[in-house]
Amino acid sequence: MANSTVTEFLLMGFAERWELRLLLSLLFLLMYLATLTGNILIISATTLDQNLHTPMYFFLRNLSILDMCYVSVTVPSACVNSLTDNRAISVAGCAAQIFLVIYCMYVELLFLTIMACDRYVAICQPLHYPIILTHQFCVWTTLVSLLSGLIYAGVHTGNTFRLSFCQSNVAHQFFCDIPSLLSLSCSDTFNNFILLVVSAILIGCGSFTFITVSYIYIFSTVLKLPTKERGKAFSTCVPHILVVSVFLSSTSSVYLRPSGASDILQGVILTLCYTIVPPFLNPIIYSLRNTQVKEAVMKVILRQYYSGN
């Protein structure tokens, strides 16, 4: 940051017109509140209900906690800035936001990969499930994901802010992200782009390949099941694949495209697909379609209702 002559960045916000900014801010705030509500219910249900103290719901609870943090990094500040038309963010604040977004993205992808592994073992190797998915395995994989995320986010953030920013300070995004800053830098950003490509291949493609192969085996096993059980398995597996595909494709489109050839509106829409949509949909896909979780959530809601009265 010592090489930066820019002392603050100006974020584009949601739109130029006040009416459109108000509409979009309210929409994103409603999605944010719905995301928080859904994930809080999942966390409460999987914590209070003893029947849900299994590896699957352990990872689900971790994913819900992460999703709440992930969506809280960008949406509240973006909505406030858009409504007040205060688009300035300090260099330190921008660095913190980039670090947290990259960290949450990385850990989210690892959690989705681990959950695919959990489903593979549960469906394809049910007899080995208690041996492989032990409590120790769950804790260690979670810790490795969280700690390695610090290194991953730290490397990308540090590599971005070693650049000089001596040109325009207007970032065409509603929060600080690496592609927007690379387009503003007056330094050579080739090494930064190579780092993004290599990490995308190793982490993104690696995780997507593992998840895809896991679900190929899962689908081949599910097709041998009775029709009733087959539909139940597909109802969870297919949305999981769709969310992972949207998450990875939108992230890759934003982070791996040439900075000069990007359309601003398209970039904002793609960014929404990996920052807001997955945390919003995850509670619906992984939990609220599950009978066990729905019953546990209803117990939590009724308990709160009767305790309030």
C-alpha positions in Angstrom: 0.0 0.0 0.0 3.0 2.3 0.4 3.3 2.6 -3.4 -0.3 3.8 -3.8 -0.8 7.5 -4.4 -4.6 6.9 -4.3 -5.9 7.4 -0.7 -9.4 6.1 -1.4 -11.5 4.4 -4.0 -14.9 5.4 -5.3 -17.4 2.5 -5.8 -19.8 2.7 -8.7 -22.9 1.7 -6.6 -26.0 0.1 -8.0 -27.1 2.8 -10.4 -27.0 6.5 -11.2 -30.7 7.4 -10.8 -31.9 7.7 -7.2 -35.2 5.9 -7.8 -33.3 2.9 -9.3 -30.8 2.9 -6.5 -33.6 2.9 -3.9 -35.4 0.0 -5.7 -32.2 -2.1 -6.0 -31.1 -1.4 -2.4 -34.5 -2.5 -1.0 -34.3 -5.6 -3.2 -30.9 -6.6 -2.0 -31.7 -5.8 1.6 -34.7 -8.1 1.4 -32.5 -10.8 -0.1 -30.0 -10.2 2.7 -32.6 -10.4 5.5 -34.0 -13.6 3.9 -30.6 -15.1 3.7 -29.9 -14.3 7.4 -33.3 -15.6 8.5 -32.9 -18.9 6.5 -29.4 -19.5 7.7 -30.1 -18.6 11.3 -33.0 -21.1 11.3 -30.7 -23.8 9.9 -28.0 -23.1 12.5 -30.6 -23.2 15.3 -32.3 -26.4 14.1 -29.0 -28.3 13.5 -27.7 -27.2 16.9 -30.8 -27.8 19.1 -32.1 -31.0 17.5 -30.1 -34.0 18.6 -31.2 -36.0 15.6 -29.4 -33.6 13.3 -26.0 -34.0 15.1 -24.5 -35.9 12.1 -21.6 -35.1 9.7 -24.0 -33.9 7.0 -25.6 -31.3 9.2 -22.3 -30.4 10.9 -21.1 -29.2 7.5 -24.4 -27.7 6.7 -24.3 -25.6 9.9 -20.7 -24.5 9.0 -21.9 -23.5 5.5 -24.8 -21.5 7.0 -22.4 -19.6 9.3 -20.1 -18.9 6.4 -22.9 -17.8 4.2 -24.0 -15.2 6.8 -20.5 -13.8 6.9 -20.1 -13.9 3.2 -23.2 -11.9 2.3 -22.6 -9.5 5.2 -19.2 -8.4 3.8 -20.7 -6.7 0.7 -24.5 -6.2 0.8 -25.1 -4.0 3.9 -22.3 -1.5 3.1 -23.2 -1.5 -0.6 -26.9 -0.7 0.2 -25.9 2.1 2.7 -23.4 3.6 0.3 -25.9 3.5 -2.6 -28.7 5.1 -0.5 -26.5 7.8 0.9 -24.6 8.2 -2.4 -21.4 8.0 -0.4 -19.2 5.9 -2.6 -15.8 6.5 -1.0 -13.9 3.6 0.6 -10.4 3.9 2.1 -7.5 1.8 0.7 -7.4 -0.1 4.0 -11.2 -0.7 3.9 -10.9 -1.9 0.3 -8.1 -4.3 1.2 -10.1 -5.7 4.1 -13.2 -6.2 1.9 -11.2 -8.0 -0.8 -9.5 -10.2 1.8 -12.9 -11.2 3.4 -14.6 -11.8 0.0 -11.7 -14.0 -1.3 -11.6 -15.8 2.0 -15.4 -16.6 2.0 -15.3 -17.6 -1.7 -12.5 -20.0 -1.1 -13.9 -21.6 2.1 -17.4 -21.8 0.5 -16.0 -23.8 -2.4 -14.1 -26.2 -0.1 -17.2 -26.7 2.1 -19.3 -27.5 -1.0 -16.6 -30.0 -2.1 -16.6 -31.6 1.4 -20.4 -31.8 1.3 -20.3 -33.6 -2.1 -17.8 -36.0 -0.5 -20.2 -36.6 2.4 -23.1 -37.3 0.0 -20.9 -39.7 -2.1 -19.9 -41.8 0.9 -23.4 -41.7 2.3 -25.0 -43.0 -0.9 -22.3 -45.0 -2.6 -20.5 -46.5 0.4 -23.1 -46.4 3.3 -21.4 -49.1 5.3 -18.2 -47.2 5.4 -19.9 -43.9 6.3 -19.4 -44.1 10.1 -15.7 -45.1 9.6 -14.8 -42.3 7.1 -17.0 -39.4 8.3 -15.9 -39.4 11.9 -16.2 -36.4 14.1 -12.4 -36.0 14.0 -12.5 -35.9 10.1 -15.3 -33.3 10.2 -13.4 -31.0 12.6 -10.0 -31.4 10.8 -11.4 -30.7 7.3 -13.2 -27.6 8.6 -10.1 -26.3 10.3 -7.9 -27.0 7.3 -10.5 -25.1 5.1 -10.6 -22.1 7.4 -6.9 -21.8 8.0 -5.8 -22.4 4.4 -8.4 -19.8 3.4 -6.4 -17.2 5.4 -3.2 -18.0 3.4 -5.1 -18.0 0.1 -6.9 -14.7 0.7 -3.7 -13.1 2.2 -1.6 -14.0 -0.9 -4.2 -12.6 -3.4 -4.8 -9.4 -1.3 -1.1 -8.8 -0.8 -0.4 -9.4 -4.5 -3.1 -6.9 -5.4 -2.0 -4.1 -3.1 1.7 -4.3 -3.9 0.6 -2.5 -7.2 0.5 1.2 -7.6 -2.8 3.0 -8.1 -2.0 6.4 -9.6 -4.7 6.8 -12.3 -8.4 6.8 -11.8 -9.8 5.7 -8.4 -13.3 4.9 -9.7 -14.0 1.1 -9.3 -16.9 0.0 -11.6 -18.3 -2.4 -9.0 -20.5 -2.0 -5.9 -17.8 -3.4 -3.6 -14.0 -3.8 -3.8 -12.9 -6.8 -5.9 -9.6 -7.7 -7.5 -10.6 -7.3 -11.2 -11.8 -3.8 -10.7 -8.6 -2.7 -9.0 -6.4 -4.4 -11.6 -8.0 -2.2 -14.3 -7.2 0.9 -12.2 -3.5 0.0 -11.6 -0.7 1.8 -13.4 1.6 -1.2 -12.7 2.1 -4.3 -14.8 -0.7 -6.7 -13.7 0.4 -9.7 -15.8 1.7 -11.6 -12.7 -1.6 -10.9 -10.9 -3.6 -12.4 -13.8 -1.3 -15.4 -13.9 -1.8 -16.0 -10.2 -5.6 -15.8 -10.7 -5.5 -18.3 -13.6 -3.3 -20.8 -11.7 -5.4 -20.6 -8.5 -8.6 -20.9 -10.6 -7.2 -24.1 -12.2 -5.9 -25.6 -9.0 -8.8 -24.7 -6.7 -11.8 -24.0 -8.9 -11.3 -26.7 -11.5 -10.0 -29.2 -9.0 -13.1 -28.8 -6.7 -15.5 -28.8 -9.7 -14.0 -32.0 -11.1 -14.2 -33.7 -7.7 -17.8 -32.6 -7.2 -18.7 -33.7 -10.7 -17.1 -37.1 -10.4 -18.7 -37.6 -7.0 -22.2 -36.8 -8.5 -21.6 -39.1 -11.5 -21.1 -42.0 -9.0 -24.0 -40.8 -6.9 -26.3 -40.6 -9.9 -25.3 -44.1 -11.1 -26.0 -45.5 -7.7 -29.3 -43.5 -7.3 -30.6 -44.9 -10.7 -30.5 -48.4 -9.2 -32.8 -47.3 -6.3 -36.6 -47.5 -6.2 -38.4 -44.6 -7.9 -39.5 -43.0 -4.7 -36.0 -42.9 -3.2 -34.6 -41.9 -6.5 -36.7 -38.7 -6.7 -35.7 -37.7 -3.1 -32.0 -38.0 -3.9 -32.2 -36.1 -7.2 -34.2 -33.3 -5.6 -31.1 -32.4 -3.5 -28.3 -33.4 -5.8 -29.4 -31.6 -9.0 -29.8 -28.1 -7.3 -26.4 -28.6 -5.6 -24.8 -29.1 -9.0 -26.6 -26.1 -10.4 -25.5 -23.8 -7.5 -21.9 -24.9 -7.7 -21.9 -24.4 -11.5 -23.4 -20.9 -11.2 -20.9 -20.0 -8.4 -17.8 -21.2 -10.4 -18.9 -20.0 -13.8 -19.7 -16.5 -12.6 -16.6 -16.3 -10.5 -14.4 -17.4 -13.4 -16.1 -15.0 -15.8 -15.4 -12.0 -13.5 -11.9 -12.9 -12.4 -10.4 -14.4 -15.5 -11.6 -12.0 -18.2 -9.3 -9.3 -19.7 -9.9 -6.1 -17.8 -10.3 -4.0 -20.9 -12.9 -6.2 -22.6 -15.5 -6.3 -19.8 -19.0 -4.9 -19.8 -19.7 -3.1 -16.6 -23.4 -4.1 -16.3 -22.5 -7.7 -17.2 -19.7 -7.7 -14.6 -22.1 -6.5 -11.8 -24.7 -9.1 -12.7 -22.1 -11.9 -12.7 -20.8 -10.6 -9.4 -24.3 -10.9 -7.9 -24.3 -14.6 -9.0 -21.4 -15.5 -6.8 -21.8 -13.1 -3.9 -25.5 -13.0 -3.1 -27.3 -15.9 -5.0 -25.4 -18.9 -3.4 -25.9 -17.8 0.3 -29.6 -17.0 -0.6 -30.3 -20.3 -2.2 -28.2 -22.7 0.0 -30.7 -22.8 2.9 -33.5 -23.7 0.4 -31.5 -26.3 -1.5 -29.8 -28.1 1.4 -32.3 -27.7 4.2 -35.8 -26.4 3.6 -36.3 -29.2 1.0 -35.3 -31.8 3.7 -38.2 -33.2 5.9 -36.0 -33.6 8.9 -34.7 -30.1 8.8 -38.2 -28.6 8.1 -39.5 -30.4 11.2 -36.6 -29.1 13.3 -37.0 -25.6 12.0 -40.8 -25.7 12.9 -39.8 -26.8 16.4 -37.5 -23.8 16.7 -40.1 -21.4 15.4 -42.8 -22.8 17.7 -40.4 -22.7 20.7 -39.7 -19.1 20.1 -43.4 -18.3 19.6 -44.5 -19.9 22.9 -41.5 -18.5 24.9 -42.5 -15.0 23.6 -46.0 -15.5 24.8 
